Amino acid sequence: MIPISKPLLDEAEIKNATEVLKSGMLASGEWVNNFENAFADYIGLKHAIATTSGTTALDIALKALNIKSGEDVIVPDFTFISTANAVLFQNARPVFVDIDEKTFAIDPGDVIEKISPKTKAIIGVHLFGHPFDVKAIREICEDYNLFLVEDCAQAHGAEYEGQKVGGFGDAGCFSFYATKNMTTGEGGIVTTNNEEIEEKMRILINHGQSQKYLHTTLGYNYRMTNIQAAIGLAQLGKLDEFNERRITNAECLNQGLKVSLKTPYKEKVVRHVYHQYVVKLEDDFPMSRDEFIRYLSENGIGSAVHYPLPVHRQPMYQQLGYDRDQCPTATRLSEKVLSLPVHPALTDDNLRYICDTVNGVS
Ligand SMILES: Cc1ncc(COP(=O)(O)O)c(C=O)c1O
């Protein structure tokens, strides 16, 4: 079976993790500091705060920005659910915005429609590895005096106009879950150039401690461990190579797929790092999506649907009373999309086989 995703780990991760195990210093320590510094350098920012997951990264970013009950935060409707849930964690209200048909990213026109006096922030998601329209969203944030949080969970190393994502807003939140472009198993990190936000986040991830056993605010244990950081440092050293392979694999699929499905779109000003290779089934595609998934699986190819429902249609959000009939583009695309393998572990033979098998549907 060709899996839909596969982490690439080798002697570098084993060596680093073994060093941590031998040292006995398993909790958060020097390795985490080194990983944070290396990640901040990679993105080109002053600060990075490592956390337990992408979800907790989003949570502390919103807490540090003091998002609270009675306030609205704009989020795209087409994303993984934690982008929106992080807003609920603050007792604030996520307001869903539709997406751009071509890039799947937040639609700046709909953002303007949904802004109200209660709006405090926008979370833009660099979905599938393709940066959102940073220029337009930043302008909106400046015009309406809103915070900008970038959800970079799927976009390590992606670029907009030559600059890495994670530094365009008040905070950039990354995930290191096992399927991501680089991994620590579970884990996350927040990047920022803002010292005040950095300081707040450092306290929040560590039980609200400003000094040892002096707790000045309600905090959490969201600390990354040295073992995770050791794996992360090895992965970070290979991230550019991983992304280059994703890009080459995507180009190979773009050229090889000949049936009626739309291959991923890429804006000229971005470096798309293909966390997922998401195709849209055209109306004349000869199979239903379910039949296609079954066909691929019977032929040894893993696939996935990112995402089968727009967030507002998730049962949990329906129970909260969200209008079922909003965000028509996200809703329509959720019925058409399918992700094919694009990860860096694919061989040339794998790619040829995927193209031949997919082309065999017609
Ligand atoms: C867009 C997006 N945001 C947030 C997250 C949350 O990250 P984590 O799973 O590390 O909590 C993910 C993870 O899948 C994601 O894809």
The ligand as an SDF file (V2000), in Angstrom:
LIG
                    3D

 16 16  0  0  0  0  0  0  0  0999 V2000
   -4.8840   23.6330    9.8270 C   0  0  0  0  0  0  0  0  0  0  0  0
   -4.5940   22.9690   11.1500 C   0  0  0  0  0  0  0  0  0  0  0  0
   -4.6780   23.6910   12.2820 N   0  0  0  0  0  0  0  0  0  0  0  0
   -4.4230   23.1660   13.4800 C   0  0  0  0  0  0  0  0  0  0  0  0
   -4.0600   21.8410   13.6340 C   0  0  0  0  0  0  0  0  0  0  0  0
   -3.8470   21.2900   14.9930 C   0  0  0  0  0  0  0  0  0  0  0  0
   -2.5990   20.7170   15.1770 O   0  0  0  0  0  0  0  0  0  0  0  0
   -2.3930   19.5250   16.2280 P   0  0  0  0  0  0  0  0  0  0  0  0
   -2.9930   18.2930   15.6320 O   0  0  0  0  0  0  0  0  0  0  0  0
   -0.9120   19.4240   16.3670 O   0  0  0  0  0  0  0  0  0  0  0  0
   -3.0680   19.9140   17.4860 O   0  0  0  0  0  0  0  0  0  0  0  0
   -3.9390   21.0430   12.4870 C   0  0  0  0  0  0  0  0  0  0  0  0
   -3.5540   19.6390   12.6050 C   0  0  0  0  0  0  0  0  0  0  0  0
   -3.9650   18.7690   11.8980 O   0  0  0  0  0  0  0  0  0  0  0  0
   -4.2250   21.6120   11.2150 C   0  0  0  0  0  0  0  0  0  0  0  0
   -4.1360   20.8920   10.0970 O   0  0  0  0  0  0  0  0  0  0  0  0
  1  2  1  0
  2  3  1  0
  2 15  2  0
  3  4  2  0
  4  5  1  0
  5  6  1  0
  5 12  2  0
  6  7  1  0
  7  8  1  0
  8  9  2  0
  8 10  1  0
  8 11  1  0
 12 13  1  0
 12 15  1  0
 13 14  2  0
 15 16  1  0
M  END
$$$$
